[in-house]
């Protein structure tokens, strides 16, 4: 371009690139922890898949067949995840990995991931109702999510509870046949009505065969002395960890928050228990005569969470590409929800999530964790992330009145934006420091939130009139 800088007049600049298409905004990252004999992924090293095709290929077993990590990847993507991180936890197939081997591999991985940003994490094929001798997979996951939230961004976990067919095969030694009476694998079978009802009882805690996780007085529901706090609860934070007390943590020994309430780490996980099947590429490769397989949809549910904004619940949302093996009744679904399990039901519009809960304690409508709904957890985590981001520029700056006022304005603007976006109904906060804290370079931000409460029930009342 000619240099006309000394000539009076209007200079013309024509800009390019305004029509360039930007990458779509992707939701939170889903991290899948699973085993495969294939060596395309480095052991223990997180890897984000750039494409669907590469995620499928990278996770295959060494013989080219889909691994548990392959299926989990496809399930998460079907659920809505578009940012999936793969972590190979063991150089073995999922079927050959022992419970204690999986527990140890997961613990090692969790320890490493505390130095890594994790949003939504799924321990593939680790079930909350099938513990290892070393400890409970549910507590292990909840403790990691709690510790990760303290040092990184907010982290939530999704873990499965075995479905009706898994319990029938593994706990009751039952086999299955098709309509012609020919033997059929659990991956393709359909549970009977009696098997589904037994599964609901086993899962929700009534007549439980195990009484290990959310059942038998350690469920976060049972309150013998009527003070609104369970006497024992498996998912309270404890310095000794779950392995030191396989039945639960007493209220007196649980770690406490600033209000002296036991810290409920069950609120950091969602427990999925559902009888569903999926049709995908892995099913075509493994079961070509059927084209589907039965699954626990923990990875799928994690994908659903990642596709939604924090204040939009998974409750009543369509579950893409899932089909029910058998639709539970309203009564069975209600019992599962009361046990704080994520389950699926059939509606005219398709298969939907019955209700999006966490594993937090729920003694009654008046005595329960503040974080029973997943939306509440996600909104609180988003506030933590937002305030951390706006406060970070003030680290290293003078601790004086000018900076204090500026920080207050930044926090107010950030929370105000969340309120305008519908995540909050209201908020209040205070930025303060004592004289001694000012000397030490410490500021405190106390925030009280009024989250956007989700609609879970609409009551319809119908009356008739003569005219």
C-alpha positions in Angstrom: 0.0 0.0 0.0 1.3 3.4 -0.9 2.5 5.6 2.0 0.1 8.6 2.0 0.5 9.5 5.6 1.4 13.2 4.9 -1.6 13.8 2.6 -4.7 15.3 4.2 -7.8 13.2 3.6 -9.5 9.9 4.4 -7.5 6.7 4.3 -9.2 3.4 3.4 -8.5 0.1 5.3 -10.4 -2.9 4.2 -10.5 -5.7 6.8 -10.7 -9.4 6.1 -11.7 -12.4 8.2 -15.1 -11.1 9.4 -16.9 -14.1 7.9 -14.5 -16.7 9.4 -16.5 -19.4 11.3 -15.3 -19.7 14.9 -15.2 -23.1 16.7 -18.5 -23.8 18.5 -18.5 -23.1 22.2 -18.2 -26.5 23.9 -19.5 -27.4 27.3 -17.6 -28.7 30.3 -15.1 -31.4 29.8 -16.0 -35.0 30.4 -13.1 -37.1 31.7 -13.4 -40.9 31.3 -11.2 -43.2 33.3 -11.1 -46.7 31.8 -9.0 -49.7 30.8 -7.9 -50.9 27.4 -5.2 -53.3 26.2 -4.5 -51.0 23.3 -1.4 -48.8 23.6 -2.4 -45.8 21.5 -3.0 -43.9 24.8 -0.2 -43.4 27.2 -1.0 -44.9 30.6 -2.4 -42.3 33.0 -1.9 -39.4 30.6 -5.1 -37.4 29.9 -5.8 -37.0 26.2 -8.6 -34.8 24.6 -9.9 -36.4 21.4 -10.0 -34.0 18.4 -12.7 -36.0 16.5 -15.2 -38.7 17.1 -13.3 -41.0 14.8 -10.0 -40.6 16.6 -11.6 -41.2 20.0 -13.1 -44.5 18.8 -9.8 -45.7 17.2 -7.5 -44.6 20.1 -9.5 -46.6 22.7 -9.8 -49.9 20.9 -8.3 -53.1 22.5 -5.1 -54.4 20.9 -7.1 -56.9 18.8 -9.2 -54.0 17.3 -12.4 -54.7 19.2 -14.1 -51.9 21.3 -12.9 -51.6 24.9 -14.8 -50.4 27.9 -13.3 -47.0 27.2 -14.5 -47.1 23.6 -18.0 -47.8 24.6 -17.9 -45.1 27.3 -16.6 -42.6 24.8 -19.4 -43.3 22.4 -22.0 -43.2 25.2 -20.7 -39.8 26.4 -20.8 -38.4 22.9 -24.3 -39.7 22.4 -25.3 -38.0 25.6 -24.1 -34.6 24.3 -20.5 -34.3 25.3 -18.3 -32.6 22.7 -15.2 -32.2 24.8 -14.1 -35.6 26.0 -10.9 -36.4 27.8 -9.7 -40.0 27.8 -7.5 -41.5 30.6 -6.2 -45.1 30.3 -5.9 -46.3 33.8 -4.7 -49.9 33.2 -3.0 -52.0 30.6 -5.8 -54.6 30.7 -9.3 -55.2 29.4 -12.1 -54.1 31.6 -13.4 -57.7 32.1 -10.0 -59.0 33.3 -9.4 -56.1 35.7 -10.1 -57.2 39.3 -12.0 -55.0 41.7 -8.9 -54.3 43.8 -6.9 -53.7 40.6 -9.4 -51.2 39.4 -9.6 -49.5 42.8 -5.8 -49.1 42.9 -5.6 -47.9 39.3 -8.3 -45.3 39.9 -6.7 -44.1 43.2 -3.4 -43.6 41.4 -5.1 -41.7 38.6 -7.1 -39.6 41.0 -3.9 -38.6 42.9 -2.4 -37.4 39.6 -5.6 -35.6 38.4 -5.5 -33.4 41.5 -2.9 -31.5 39.6 -5.1 -31.3 36.5 -8.4 -29.4 35.8 -11.3 -31.9 35.8 -14.9 -30.8 35.3 -17.0 -34.0 35.1 -15.4 -37.4 35.7 -16.6 -40.9 35.2 -14.8 -44.1 36.5 -15.9 -46.4 33.8 -17.3 -49.8 35.0 -16.8 -48.9 38.6 -20.0 -49.5 40.5 -21.1 -48.0 43.7 -22.8 -51.2 44.8 -19.8 -53.5 43.9 -17.0 -52.4 46.2 -13.4 -53.6 46.2 -11.9 -55.1 49.3 -9.7 -51.9 49.3 -12.7 -49.6 49.6 -15.9 -48.1 48.0 -15.7 -46.7 44.5 -18.4 -44.2 45.3 -16.6 -42.7 48.3 -13.3 -42.8 46.4 -14.9 -40.7 43.6 -16.7 -38.3 45.9 -13.6 -37.7 47.9 -11.6 -36.9 44.7 -14.3 -34.5 43.5 -14.4 -32.7 46.9 -10.6 -32.4 47.0 -10.4 -31.3 43.3 -13.0 -28.6 43.8 -10.9 -27.2 46.7 -7.8 -26.8 44.5 -9.1 -26.6 41.0 -12.4 -25.7 39.3 -15.6 -27.3 40.5 -15.6 -31.1 39.9 -18.6 -33.5 39.9 -18.5 -37.2 39.5 -20.9 -39.7 37.8 -20.9 -43.3 38.9 -23.1 -46.3 38.1 -25.2 -48.7 40.1 -25.7 -52.1 38.5 -28.9 -52.6 36.5 -31.5 -55.4 36.9 -29.8 -57.8 34.6 -26.4 -57.3 36.2 -27.8 -58.0 39.6 -29.7 -61.0 38.3 -26.5 -62.5 36.8 -23.9 -61.5 39.4 -25.9 -61.7 42.7 -28.6 -64.3 41.9 -26.7 -66.5 39.3 -29.6 -66.2 36.9 -29.3 -66.8 33.1 -31.4 -65.5 30.3 -33.2 -66.7 27.2 -34.8 -65.1 24.2 -38.5 -65.5 23.2 -37.6 -68.8 21.6 -36.0 -70.1 24.7 -32.4 -69.9 23.4 -29.7 -68.8 25.7 -28.9 -65.1 25.5 -26.2 -62.8 27.1 -27.2 -60.2 29.7 -26.0 -57.6 27.2 -29.0 -58.4 25.0 -31.6 -59.7 27.4 -34.7 -58.0 28.7 -35.4 -58.1 32.4 -38.7 -59.6 33.7 -41.2 -57.7 35.8 -40.0 -59.6 38.9 -36.4 -58.9 38.2 -37.1 -55.2 37.8 -39.0 -55.0 41.1 -36.2 -56.9 42.9 -33.7 -54.5 41.4 -35.6 -51.5 42.7 -35.7 -53.0 46.2 -32.0 -53.9 46.1 -31.1 -50.4 44.7 -33.4 -48.2 46.8 -32.5 -49.9 50.0 -35.6 -52.0 50.8 -34.8 -55.7 51.3 -31.3 -54.9 50.2 -29.0 -57.9 49.4 -26.0 -55.9 50.4 -26.9 -52.9 52.5 -23.6 -51.3 51.6 -23.9 -48.0 49.9 -27.0 -45.9 50.4 -28.8 -48.6 52.5 -29.2 -50.1 56.0 -29.0 -47.0 58.2 -25.9 -45.5 56.4 -28.0 -44.1 53.6 -28.2 -40.4 54.5 -32.0 -40.9 55.0 -32.3 -42.8 58.3 -32.5 -40.6 61.4 -33.1 -42.6 64.5 -33.1 -39.9 67.1 -35.1 -37.4 65.1 -32.6 -34.5 65.2 -32.6 -34.1 61.4 -29.1 -35.5 61.0 -28.4 -39.1 60.2 -26.4 -40.9 62.9 -24.3 -42.6 60.3 -23.7 -41.7 56.7 -21.3 -43.2 54.3 -20.6 -40.0 52.3 -19.5 -37.5 54.9 -16.0 -36.3 54.6 -13.7 -38.1 57.0 -10.0 -37.8 57.5 -9.8 -41.6 57.8 -11.6 -42.1 54.5 -14.3 -44.7 53.8 -11.9 -47.7 54.0 -11.3 -47.0 57.8 -15.0 -47.6 58.4 -16.8 -49.8 55.8 -20.2 -49.1 57.2 -20.2 -45.3 57.4 -19.0 -42.2 59.2 -20.5 -41.0 62.5 -21.7 -37.4 62.7 -19.2 -36.8 65.5 -16.2 -37.9 63.4 -17.1 -36.2 60.2 -15.2 -33.2 59.0 -17.2 -30.0 59.6 -17.7 -26.8 57.5 -17.7 -23.2 58.9 -21.2 -23.7 60.2 -20.2 -26.9 62.1 -22.3 -29.1 59.7 -20.7 -32.4 58.5 -19.3 -32.0 54.9 -21.5 -34.0 52.6 -19.3 -35.2 49.8 -22.1 -37.3 48.4 -23.4 -34.1 47.0 -20.4 -34.1 44.6 -21.5 -37.3 42.8 -24.5 -38.5 40.8 -25.4 -42.2 41.0 -27.0 -43.6 37.8 -29.2 -46.7 38.1 -31.2 -47.5 35.0 -32.2 -50.3 32.6 -31.4 -49.0 29.2 -29.7 -50.0 25.9 -27.9 -48.2 23.2 -27.4 -48.6 19.5 -23.9 -47.5 18.3 -20.8 -48.4 16.4 -19.4 -50.5 19.3 -22.7 -52.5 19.4 -22.4 -53.2 15.7 -18.8 -54.4 16.1 -19.4 -56.5 19.3 -23.0 -57.7 18.7 -23.7 -57.5 15.0 -26.8 -59.8 15.2 -28.5 -57.3 17.6 -26.9 -53.9 17.0 -27.3 -52.9 20.6 -26.1 -53.6 24.1 -27.5 -53.1 27.6 -25.5 -50.6 29.7 -25.3 -48.5 32.8 -25.6 -45.0 31.3 -23.2 -43.2 33.7 -21.0 -41.9 30.8 -24.1 -41.0 28.8 -25.5 -39.0 31.7 -22.1 -37.2 32.1 -22.4 -36.2 28.5 -25.9 -34.9 29.1 -24.7 -32.7 32.0 -21.9 -31.2 29.9 -24.4 -30.2 27.2 -26.5 -28.1 29.6 -25.9 -24.7 31.1 -25.5 -25.0 34.9 -29.0 -23.8 35.8 -30.8 -26.1 33.3 -31.5 -29.4 35.0 -31.2 -32.9 33.5 -34.7 -33.5 34.9 -37.1 -34.3 32.1 -34.5 -33.9 29.4 -34.4 -36.3 26.5 -31.7 -39.0 26.7 -30.5 -39.2 23.1 -30.0 -42.6 21.5 -31.1 -44.6 24.6 -33.9 -47.1 24.7 -35.5 -48.7 27.8 -35.1 -52.4 28.4 -38.4 -52.1 30.4 -40.1 -49.0 31.6 -40.3 -48.8 35.4 -43.7 -47.9 37.0 -44.3 -44.5 38.7 -44.1 -46.2 42.1 -40.7 -47.8 41.3 -39.4 -44.6 39.8 -40.4 -42.6 42.9 -38.6 -45.1 45.2 -35.4 -44.8 43.1 -35.6 -41.0 43.2 -36.2 -41.1 47.0 -32.9 -43.2 47.2 -31.2 -40.4 45.2 -30.6 -42.4 42.1 -30.6 -41.1 38.5 -33.0 -43.2 36.4 -34.8 -43.0 33.1 -38.5 -43.3 32.2 -40.4 -43.4 29.0 -42.6 -40.4 28.0 -44.5 -39.8 24.7 -41.6 -37.5 23.6 -39.0 -40.3 24.3 -36.7 -41.6 27.1 -36.0 -38.9 29.7 -34.2 -38.5 33.0 -36.7 -38.8 35.8 -34.9 -36.3 38.1 -31.4 -34.8 38.3 -30.3 -35.4 41.9 -27.0 -35.8 43.7 -26.1 -38.4 46.3 -26.4 -35.9 49.2 -28.3 -36.7 52.3 -32.1 -36.4 52.3 -33.7 -37.2 55.6 -36.9 -35.3 54.8 -38.1 -32.2 52.9 -36.9 -30.1 55.9 -33.7 -31.9 56.7 -31.5 -32.4 53.6 -28.4 -31.1 52.0 -28.6 -27.7 50.3 -27.1 -29.4 47.3 -29.6 -32.2 46.7 -30.3 -30.9 43.1 -27.5 -31.1 40.6 -28.4 -27.6 39.3 -27.6 -26.2 42.8 -24.2 -27.8 42.8 -23.4 -26.6 39.3 -24.5 -23.0 40.0 -22.4 -22.9 43.2 -19.4 -24.2 41.3 -19.9 -21.7 38.5 -20.0 -18.9 41.1 -16.7 -20.2 42.5 -15.1 -20.3 39.0 -16.4 -16.8 38.1 -15.3 -15.1 41.4 -11.9 -16.8 41.1 -11.5 -15.4 37.6 -12.5 -11.8 38.4 -10.5 -11.8 41.7 -7.3 -13.2 40.1 -6.0 -9.8 38.7 -6.0 -8.4 42.2 -3.4 -11.0 43.4 -0.2 -9.1 43.8 -1.8 -5.6 43.9 -1.9 -3.3 46.9 -4.4 -4.2 49.7 -6.0 -0.8 50.0 -9.4 0.8 49.8 -9.2 1.6 46.1 -8.4 -2.0 45.2 -11.0 -3.2 47.6 -13.7 -1.1 46.0 -12.6 -2.2 42.5 -12.8 -5.9 43.5 -16.3 -5.4 44.9 -17.4 -3.8 41.6 -15.9 -6.7 39.7 -17.5 -9.4 41.8 -20.9 -7.5 41.7 -20.7 -7.3 37.9 -19.9 -11.0 37.6 -22.7 -12.2 39.9 -25.1 -9.6 38.3 -24.4 -11.2 34.9 -25.2 -14.6 36.3 -28.5 -13.2 37.7 -29.4 -11.7 34.3 -28.6 -15.0 32.6 -31.1 -16.8 34.9 -28.7 -18.8 37.0 -29.4 -16.8 40.2 -32.5 -15.2 41.6 -30.5 -13.0 43.8 -27.2 -12.7 45.8 -25.4 -10.7 48.4 -21.7 -10.5 49.2 -19.1 -8.8 51.3 -15.4 -8.2 50.7 -13.6 -7.6 53.9 -10.4 -7.9 55.8 -9.3 -7.2 59.4 -6.2 -5.0 60.0 -4.1 -8.0 60.7 -5.3 -9.7 57.5 -4.4 -6.7 55.5 -0.9 -6.9 56.8 -0.8 -10.6 55.8 -2.2 -9.8 52.4 -5.6 -11.6 52.9 -9.0 -10.6 51.7 -12.3 -12.5 52.4 -15.2 -12.7 50.0 -18.4 -13.9 51.7 -21.2 -14.7 49.1 -24.8 -15.8 49.8 -26.6 -17.1 46.7 -30.3 -17.5 45.9 -30.1 -20.0 43.1 -32.6 -20.5 40.3 -34.7 -23.3 41.8 -35.8 -25.8 39.2 -39.4 -26.8 38.6 -39.9 -30.5 39.5 -43.7 -30.7 39.9 -46.8 -29.0 38.5 -49.9 -29.7 40.5 -53.1 -29.9 38.4 -56.5 -29.4 40.1 -59.7 -29.9 38.1 -63.2 -28.9 39.2 -66.5 -29.3 37.5 -69.4 -26.8 37.5 -73.0 -27.2 36.6 -73.0 -24.1 34.4 
